[in-house]
Amino acid sequence: MDYMTAQQAAEKWNISDRRVRVLCKEGKIYGAIKEGKSYKIPASAMKAADERHKHISYYDNQRALKWGNEVVANIVK
């Protein structure tokens, strides 16, 4: 099986090598193994999905238009 370094994976996936090492440490890159201080990543490994971003729903983008204490309408940003 062919392996690549974290630096090579970072260039291939267009992310930093630090991010690749964090993904390996968290076990999100299938088949990555730690050898000494570095990771060996299978050449066929896929980039892990980025789960750092919060999912924004339709309802998070709404505001209420009020007249006094009464809601007159909902406004979508």
Beta strands, then each sheet from edge to edge (+ up, - down):
strand 1: 3-4
strand 2: 33-35
strand 3: 38-42
strand 4: 62-67
strand 5: 70-76
sheet 1: 1+ 3- 2+
sheet 2: 4+ 5-
end
